[in-house]
């Protein structure tokens, strides 16, 4: 069975306006919603196949499994669970808190959740308060970095933590994952800085400039010339695969492949 969809999505699939479909939903025999808001009673999500059949044939069958699931805003769930709304809202920021099922336009656009899933979560083991879901801006504030830096990390580093979930269009990340990634990055920068000042040949399996020189059997200044790639000999010199601060790191296999493709008689030292 397809995942239940909001009427706006179904209207686009069926080829009618949302306004028309909302009017149809008020008629007797229209498929019952798969998900209903327990606070205001609005139907939020419907079975696409059931609505398509109704629009095409007038068949008033209910949802594919014949049941309607009731969901609630956090404010209602907090009362049911005997916790404050503020506490439950904070819990919703944790990485393993159940994702919202839908958004109810009749309840001030509140996100609504599966009551049983939230209840199970609240009755389970306490979570680590340091690991909560945050936006990039919130992560930047926590780590005392600029929002621009955080955006750069997300766009340029393939190993930057991926969003855990989305609240509408906004991605939310695990703060603990981002903090661990940043700590690892800082350690890497320190290691690379020490390597640049000494004779370290590699960092986490990647070659430093000194490591490239050792692989090629040339001087450090020669590696610098190769990096310019301004001669027939050096035009295919491998690009660095990582840059940390001002230091660059190279893939050993790429450097060796380039070395082996150069006639030894032409190697410049």
NUTOR-558604 format. One record per residue (C-alpha): residue in one letter; z, y, x. Coordinates in nm, 2 decimals. Layout:
<recs>
<residuo = A Z = Z Y = Y X = X>
...
</recs>
This chain:
<recs>
<residuo = X Z = 0.00 Y = 0.00 X = 0.00>
<residuo = X Z = -0.08 Y = 0.35 X = 0.12>
<residuo = X Z = 0.20 Y = 0.58 X = 0.20>
<residuo = X Z = 0.29 Y = 0.80 X = -0.10>
<residuo = X Z = 0.13 Y = 1.15 X = -0.08>
<residuo = X Z = 0.20 Y = 1.49 X = -0.22>
<residuo = X Z = -0.02 Y = 1.60 X = -0.51>
<residuo = X Z = -0.20 Y = 1.86 X = -0.29>
<residuo = X Z = -0.32 Y = 1.59 X = -0.06>
<residuo = X Z = -0.42 Y = 1.36 X = -0.34>
<residuo = X Z = -0.61 Y = 1.65 X = -0.52>
<residuo = X Z = -0.82 Y = 1.69 X = -0.21>
<residuo = X Z = -0.90 Y = 1.32 X = -0.19>
<residuo = X Z = -0.98 Y = 1.30 X = -0.56>
<residuo = X Z = -1.19 Y = 1.61 X = -0.56>
<residuo = X Z = -1.01 Y = 1.83 X = -0.81>
<residuo = X Z = -0.79 Y = 2.14 X = -0.77>
<residuo = X Z = -0.42 Y = 2.11 X = -0.72>
<residuo = X Z = -0.35 Y = 2.31 X = -1.03>
<residuo = X Z = -0.55 Y = 2.07 X = -1.24>
<residuo = X Z = -0.38 Y = 1.77 X = -1.09>
<residuo = X Z = -0.03 Y = 1.92 X = -1.16>
<residuo = X Z = -0.13 Y = 1.97 X = -1.52>
<residuo = X Z = -0.24 Y = 1.61 X = -1.54>
<residuo = X Z = 0.09 Y = 1.50 X = -1.39>
<residuo = X Z = 0.27 Y = 1.65 X = -1.70>
<residuo = X Z = 0.08 Y = 1.42 X = -1.94>
<residuo = X Z = 0.21 Y = 1.10 X = -2.08>
<residuo = X Z = 0.08 Y = 0.80 X = -1.90>
<residuo = X Z = 0.03 Y = 0.97 X = -1.57>
<residuo = X Z = 0.16 Y = 0.75 X = -1.29>
<residuo = X Z = 0.52 Y = 0.79 X = -1.22>
<residuo = X Z = 0.61 Y = 0.95 X = -0.89>
<residuo = X Z = 0.69 Y = 0.72 X = -0.60>
<residuo = X Z = 0.94 Y = 0.98 X = -0.48>
<residuo = X Z = 1.13 Y = 1.22 X = -0.70>
<residuo = X Z = 1.37 Y = 1.50 X = -0.61>
<residuo = X Z = 1.72 Y = 1.41 X = -0.74>
<residuo = X Z = 1.83 Y = 1.77 X = -0.76>
<residuo = X Z = 1.55 Y = 1.93 X = -0.97>
<residuo = X Z = 1.37 Y = 1.62 X = -1.10>
<residuo = X Z = 1.03 Y = 1.72 X = -0.96>
<residuo = X Z = 0.79 Y = 1.45 X = -0.86>
<residuo = X Z = 0.72 Y = 1.49 X = -0.49>
<residuo = X Z = 0.51 Y = 1.20 X = -0.37>
<residuo = X Z = 0.27 Y = 0.98 X = -0.57>
<residuo = X Z = 0.08 Y = 0.66 X = -0.50>
<residuo = X Z = -0.27 Y = 0.76 X = -0.41>
<residuo = X Z = -0.43 Y = 0.45 X = -0.56>
<residuo = X Z = -0.25 Y = 0.48 X = -0.89>
<residuo = X Z = -0.35 Y = 0.84 X = -0.93>
<residuo = X Z = -0.71 Y = 0.77 X = -0.84>
<residuo = X Z = -0.72 Y = 0.49 X = -1.10>
<residuo = X Z = -0.58 Y = 0.73 X = -1.36>
<residuo = X Z = -0.83 Y = 1.00 X = -1.28>
<residuo = X Z = -1.12 Y = 0.76 X = -1.30>
<residuo = X Z = -1.02 Y = 0.53 X = -1.59>
<residuo = X Z = -0.71 Y = 0.67 X = -1.76>
<residuo = X Z = -0.51 Y = 0.37 X = -1.65>
<residuo = X Z = -0.15 Y = 0.48 X = -1.67>
<residuo = X Z = 0.00 Y = 0.22 X = -1.44>
<residuo = X Z = 0.30 Y = 0.34 X = -1.25>
<residuo = X Z = 0.34 Y = 0.33 X = -0.88>
<residuo = X Z = 0.21 Y = 0.02 X = -0.70>
<residuo = X Z = 0.56 Y = -0.13 X = -0.68>
<residuo = X Z = 0.67 Y = 0.00 X = -1.02>
<residuo = X Z = 0.96 Y = 0.19 X = -0.89>
<residuo = X Z = 1.05 Y = 0.56 X = -0.83>
<residuo = X Z = 1.26 Y = 0.64 X = -0.53>
<residuo = X Z = 1.50 Y = 0.94 X = -0.57>
<residuo = X Z = 1.56 Y = 1.16 X = -0.27>
<residuo = X Z = 1.80 Y = 1.45 X = -0.22>
<residuo = X Z = 1.84 Y = 1.77 X = -0.03>
<residuo = X Z = 2.11 Y = 1.77 X = 0.24>
<residuo = X Z = 2.34 Y = 2.00 X = 0.03>
<residuo = X Z = 2.35 Y = 1.74 X = -0.25>
<residuo = X Z = 2.39 Y = 1.45 X = -0.01>
<residuo = X Z = 2.68 Y = 1.63 X = 0.16>
<residuo = X Z = 2.87 Y = 1.64 X = -0.17>
<residuo = X Z = 2.80 Y = 1.27 X = -0.24>
<residuo = X Z = 2.92 Y = 1.17 X = 0.11>
<residuo = X Z = 3.22 Y = 1.40 X = 0.11>
<residuo = X Z = 3.12 Y = 1.60 X = 0.42>
<residuo = X Z = 3.03 Y = 1.96 X = 0.46>
<residuo = X Z = 2.67 Y = 2.07 X = 0.43>
<residuo = X Z = 2.71 Y = 2.23 X = 0.78>
<residuo = X Z = 2.82 Y = 1.90 X = 0.93>
<residuo = X Z = 2.53 Y = 1.71 X = 0.77>
<residuo = X Z = 2.28 Y = 1.97 X = 0.88>
<residuo = X Z = 2.41 Y = 1.93 X = 1.24>
<residuo = X Z = 2.38 Y = 1.55 X = 1.22>
<residuo = X Z = 2.02 Y = 1.60 X = 1.10>
<residuo = X Z = 1.94 Y = 1.74 X = 1.44>
<residuo = X Z = 2.04 Y = 1.42 X = 1.61>
<residuo = X Z = 1.75 Y = 1.21 X = 1.74>
<residuo = X Z = 1.82 Y = 0.90 X = 1.53>
<residuo = X Z = 1.90 Y = 1.08 X = 1.20>
<residuo = X Z = 1.66 Y = 0.97 X = 0.93>
<residuo = X Z = 1.35 Y = 1.18 X = 0.90>
<residuo = X Z = 1.29 Y = 1.38 X = 0.58>
<residuo = X Z = 1.08 Y = 1.21 X = 0.32>
<residuo = X Z = 0.92 Y = 1.52 X = 0.17>
<residuo = X Z = 0.97 Y = 1.89 X = 0.10>
<residuo = X Z = 1.06 Y = 2.01 X = -0.25>
<residuo = X Z = 0.90 Y = 2.34 X = -0.35>
<residuo = X Z = 1.12 Y = 2.37 X = -0.66>
<residuo = X Z = 1.44 Y = 2.36 X = -0.44>
<residuo = X Z = 1.37 Y = 2.66 X = -0.21>
<residuo = X Z = 1.13 Y = 2.44 X = -0.01>
<residuo = X Z = 1.42 Y = 2.22 X = 0.10>
<residuo = X Z = 1.36 Y = 1.90 X = 0.29>
<residuo = X Z = 1.47 Y = 1.60 X = 0.10>
<residuo = X Z = 1.60 Y = 1.27 X = 0.24>
<residuo = X Z = 1.64 Y = 0.91 X = 0.14>
<residuo = X Z = 2.00 Y = 0.89 X = 0.02>
<residuo = X Z = 2.06 Y = 0.53 X = 0.13>
<residuo = X Z = 1.92 Y = 0.59 X = 0.48>
<residuo = X Z = 2.15 Y = 0.89 X = 0.53>
<residuo = X Z = 2.45 Y = 0.71 X = 0.39>
<residuo = X Z = 2.39 Y = 0.42 X = 0.63>
<residuo = X Z = 2.36 Y = 0.67 X = 0.92>
<residuo = X Z = 2.68 Y = 0.84 X = 0.83>
<residuo = X Z = 2.87 Y = 0.51 X = 0.80>
<residuo = X Z = 2.74 Y = 0.39 X = 1.13>
<residuo = X Z = 2.87 Y = 0.45 X = 1.48>
<residuo = X Z = 2.92 Y = 0.81 X = 1.60>
<residuo = X Z = 2.63 Y = 0.95 X = 1.80>
<residuo = X Z = 2.63 Y = 1.13 X = 2.13>
<residuo = X Z = 2.67 Y = 1.49 X = 2.04>
<residuo = X Z = 2.48 Y = 1.60 X = 2.35>
<residuo = X Z = 2.16 Y = 1.43 X = 2.23>
<residuo = X Z = 2.03 Y = 1.63 X = 1.94>
<residuo = X Z = 1.69 Y = 1.74 X = 1.83>
<residuo = X Z = 1.58 Y = 2.09 X = 1.93>
<residuo = X Z = 1.27 Y = 2.30 X = 1.93>
<residuo = X Z = 1.12 Y = 2.41 X = 2.26>
<residuo = X Z = 1.28 Y = 2.75 X = 2.22>
<residuo = X Z = 1.62 Y = 2.59 X = 2.17>
<residuo = X Z = 1.57 Y = 2.36 X = 2.47>
<residuo = X Z = 1.47 Y = 2.66 X = 2.68>
<residuo = X Z = 1.79 Y = 2.84 X = 2.57>
<residuo = X Z = 2.01 Y = 2.53 X = 2.65>
<residuo = X Z = 1.85 Y = 2.50 X = 3.00>
<residuo = X Z = 1.85 Y = 2.87 X = 3.06>
<residuo = X Z = 1.47 Y = 2.87 X = 3.10>
<residuo = X Z = 1.20 Y = 3.09 X = 2.95>
<residuo = X Z = 1.01 Y = 2.97 X = 2.64>
<residuo = X Z = 0.69 Y = 3.02 X = 2.85>
<residuo = X Z = 0.81 Y = 2.78 X = 3.11>
<residuo = X Z = 0.89 Y = 2.52 X = 2.85>
<residuo = X Z = 0.54 Y = 2.56 X = 2.70>
<residuo = X Z = 0.39 Y = 2.52 X = 3.04>
<residuo = X Z = 0.58 Y = 2.20 X = 3.11>
<residuo = X Z = 0.47 Y = 2.06 X = 2.78>
<residuo = X Z = 0.10 Y = 2.15 X = 2.84>
<residuo = X Z = 0.07 Y = 2.06 X = 3.20>
<residuo = X Z = 0.29 Y = 1.76 X = 3.26>
<residuo = X Z = 0.19 Y = 1.43 X = 3.11>
<residuo = X Z = 0.54 Y = 1.29 X = 3.16>
<residuo = X Z = 0.72 Y = 1.57 X = 2.97>
<residuo = X Z = 0.91 Y = 1.42 X = 2.67>
<residuo = X Z = 0.70 Y = 1.38 X = 2.36>
<residuo = X Z = 0.83 Y = 1.51 X = 2.02>
<residuo = X Z = 1.07 Y = 1.27 X = 1.85>
<residuo = X Z = 0.98 Y = 1.39 X = 1.50>
<residuo = X Z = 0.83 Y = 1.69 X = 1.31>
<residuo = X Z = 1.00 Y = 1.92 X = 1.07>
<residuo = X Z = 0.69 Y = 2.04 X = 0.88>
<residuo = X Z = 0.45 Y = 2.16 X = 1.16>
<residuo = X Z = 0.73 Y = 2.22 X = 1.41>
<residuo = X Z = 0.79 Y = 1.95 X = 1.68>
<residuo = X Z = 1.14 Y = 1.86 X = 1.76>
<residuo = X Z = 1.24 Y = 1.71 X = 2.09>
<residuo = X Z = 1.54 Y = 1.51 X = 2.23>
<residuo = X Z = 1.75 Y = 1.76 X = 2.42>
<residuo = X Z = 1.88 Y = 1.48 X = 2.64>
<residuo = X Z = 1.53 Y = 1.36 X = 2.73>
<residuo = X Z = 1.43 Y = 1.71 X = 2.82>
<residuo = X Z = 1.75 Y = 1.77 X = 3.02>
<residuo = X Z = 1.69 Y = 1.44 X = 3.21>
<residuo = X Z = 1.33 Y = 1.53 X = 3.28>
<residuo = X Z = 1.43 Y = 1.88 X = 3.41>
<residuo = X Z = 1.70 Y = 1.72 X = 3.64>
<residuo = X Z = 1.44 Y = 1.48 X = 3.78>
<residuo = X Z = 1.20 Y = 1.77 X = 3.84>
<residuo = X Z = 1.47 Y = 1.97 X = 4.02>
<residuo = X Z = 1.55 Y = 1.67 X = 4.24>
<residuo = X Z = 1.18 Y = 1.63 X = 4.32>
<residuo = X Z = 1.14 Y = 1.99 X = 4.41>
<residuo = X Z = 1.44 Y = 1.97 X = 4.65>
<residuo = X Z = 1.29 Y = 1.66 X = 4.81>
<residuo = X Z = 0.95 Y = 1.81 X = 4.85>
<residuo = X Z = 1.10 Y = 2.13 X = 4.99>
<residuo = X Z = 1.29 Y = 1.92 X = 5.25>
<residuo = X Z = 0.97 Y = 1.72 X = 5.32>
<residuo = X Z = 0.77 Y = 2.04 X = 5.38>
<residuo = X Z = 1.02 Y = 2.15 X = 5.63>
<residuo = X Z = 1.03 Y = 1.82 X = 5.82>
<residuo = X Z = 0.83 Y = 1.51 X = 5.88>
<residuo = X Z = 0.87 Y = 1.33 X = 5.55>
<residuo = X Z = 0.54 Y = 1.14 X = 5.48>
<residuo = X Z = 0.58 Y = 1.06 X = 5.11>
<residuo = X Z = 0.78 Y = 1.15 X = 4.80>
<residuo = X Z = 0.80 Y = 0.89 X = 4.51>
<residuo = X Z = 0.50 Y = 0.72 X = 4.64>
<residuo = X Z = 0.28 Y = 1.03 X = 4.68>
<residuo = X Z = 0.18 Y = 1.16 X = 5.02>
<residuo = X Z = 0.29 Y = 1.50 X = 5.15>
<residuo = X Z = 0.06 Y = 1.70 X = 5.37>
<residuo = X Z = 0.23 Y = 1.53 X = 5.67>
<residuo = X Z = 0.16 Y = 1.19 X = 5.51>
<residuo = X Z = -0.20 Y = 1.28 X = 5.46>
<residuo = X Z = -0.23 Y = 1.38 X = 5.82>
<residuo = X Z = -0.07 Y = 1.05 X = 5.93>
<residuo = X Z = -0.31 Y = 0.85 X = 5.71>
<residuo = X Z = -0.61 Y = 1.03 X = 5.85>
<residuo = X Z = -0.49 Y = 1.05 X = 6.21>
<residuo = X Z = -0.54 Y = 1.42 X = 6.22>
<residuo = X Z = -0.32 Y = 1.73 X = 6.27>
<residuo = X Z = -0.16 Y = 1.92 X = 5.99>
<residuo = X Z = -0.39 Y = 2.22 X = 6.03>
<residuo = X Z = -0.69 Y = 1.98 X = 5.99>
<residuo = X Z = -0.56 Y = 1.87 X = 5.65>
<residuo = X Z = -0.53 Y = 2.24 X = 5.56>
<residuo = X Z = -0.90 Y = 2.28 X = 5.65>
<residuo = X Z = -0.99 Y = 1.98 X = 5.45>
<residuo = X Z = -0.82 Y = 2.12 X = 5.15>
<residuo = X Z = -1.06 Y = 2.42 X = 5.15>
<residuo = X Z = -1.35 Y = 2.17 X = 5.10>
<residuo = X Z = -1.60 Y = 2.42 X = 5.24>
<residuo = X Z = -1.80 Y = 2.19 X = 5.47>
<residuo = X Z = -2.02 Y = 1.89 X = 5.41>
<residuo = X Z = -1.76 Y = 1.67 X = 5.57>
<residuo = X Z = -1.47 Y = 1.79 X = 5.35>
<residuo = X Z = -1.64 Y = 1.88 X = 5.02>
<residuo = X Z = -1.52 Y = 1.55 X = 4.87>
<residuo = X Z = -1.17 Y = 1.57 X = 5.00>
<residuo = X Z = -0.93 Y = 1.45 X = 4.72>
<residuo = X Z = -0.76 Y = 1.70 X = 4.51>
<residuo = X Z = -0.38 Y = 1.68 X = 4.51>
<residuo = X Z = -0.25 Y = 1.49 X = 4.21>
<residuo = X Z = 0.08 Y = 1.69 X = 4.18>
<residuo = X Z = 0.21 Y = 2.03 X = 4.27>
<residuo = X Z = 0.57 Y = 2.11 X = 4.29>
<residuo = X Z = 0.64 Y = 2.47 X = 4.38>
<residuo = X Z = 0.40 Y = 2.55 X = 4.66>
<residuo = X Z = 0.39 Y = 2.19 X = 4.79>
<residuo = X Z = 0.11 Y = 1.95 X = 4.70>
<residuo = X Z = 0.12 Y = 1.57 X = 4.69>
<residuo = X Z = -0.17 Y = 1.33 X = 4.72>
<residuo = X Z = -0.25 Y = 0.98 X = 4.59>
<residuo = X Z = -0.25 Y = 0.74 X = 4.89>
<residuo = X Z = -0.53 Y = 0.53 X = 4.76>
<residuo = X Z = -0.76 Y = 0.83 X = 4.70>
<residuo = X Z = -0.69 Y = 0.96 X = 5.05>
<residuo = X Z = -0.76 Y = 0.61 X = 5.20>
<residuo = X Z = -1.08 Y = 0.58 X = 5.00>
<residuo = X Z = -1.20 Y = 0.92 X = 5.12>
<residuo = X Z = -1.11 Y = 0.83 X = 5.48>
<residuo = X Z = -1.30 Y = 0.50 X = 5.46>
<residuo = X Z = -1.61 Y = 0.68 X = 5.33>
<residuo = X Z = -1.62 Y = 0.91 X = 5.63>
<residuo = X Z = -1.81 Y = 0.79 X = 5.94>
<residuo = X Z = -1.54 Y = 0.77 X = 6.21>
<residuo = X Z = -1.76 Y = 0.95 X = 6.46>
<residuo = X Z = -1.76 Y = 1.26 X = 6.23>
<residuo = X Z = -1.38 Y = 1.28 X = 6.17>
<residuo = X Z = -1.26 Y = 1.62 X = 6.27>
<residuo = X Z = -0.92 Y = 1.64 X = 6.44>
</recs>
